[in-house]
Amino acid sequence: MIMILTIEERHTDVFHFICVCPCYSDLRRRFLKSQYYIRPSVHKFNQLMSSDVNLEILNLVKFIKLSLDIRNSINIESVNN
């Protein structure tokens, strides 16, 4: 079965992944400003996504990369078990 997400659903998933999901809280603290994950909101998320501060963008990319590495390793482990 193929799931087709609406733009709003995809946005919510990305928001959760970057600003809320407890699996990545350590990385979030390491790479993102607390204003984005302390009492997160879609407005704050949109600010982060539209940032023109190079260091902030670089840190976001690092956060996403490392978070996806964690998620992929968890998925691989679950498949192997």
N, C-alpha and C positions, 0 to 999 in steps of 0.2 A: 504494500500500500504506500503510495507516495503522498506525503503531506505537503500541502501548499500553504505557506504562512502569508498572512496579509502583511503589509508594510508595518502596521502598528504592532503586530505580534513579533515580527523580527526585531523591531526597535526595542520592545520590552525585553526580549531575550538578551540582546546585547547590553542593555541597561543593567539587567540582573547580573550578567556575567562580569561586567566591569565594575559596577558600583555596589553590588549587594552580596553576591554569592559568598558564603562563609568559607568555602574551600580555598579561596584566594586572598583571604584577609591579610596574611603576612606579606604577600607580594604587594597588595594594595597599599599597605602602610609604607612599604619600602619605596614604591615608585610614584604614587599619586599624592597630591596634596589632600590633606584631611578634609578640606571643604567639599570634596567630591564624594567622599564616602561616609562622612559623619552626617547623619540625617539626609541621605541621598534623595535627589528629586530629578525628574526629567529635565527640569530647567538647568540644574547644575551639570547634568550629563551633556546636554546640548552645548553648554559653555565649554566643557572639556573637548568635545568633538570639534568645535569650531575655533579652538585656540590657535593663535598665531605665534605662540611662544615656543621656540625651537626645543628648549630643554623639556618642556612639558610634553610636547609631541614625542620626543625621543623616549622619555620615561613611559609614556603610554604604550609605545611600540614594545619596549622591553617587558612591560607588564603583560601585554597580550601574548607575546612570544613564550614567556616562561609559564604563563597560565595554561596555554594550549599544550605545552610540553607535559605539564602535570596531568591535564585531562587525558591526553593521549596515553600516557603511561598507565593511568587508572583503567582506561578502556582496554588496553593490551592485557593487563593483569586479569581483568574480569573475563576476557575471552579465553585466556590460558587456564583458568580454574574451572 
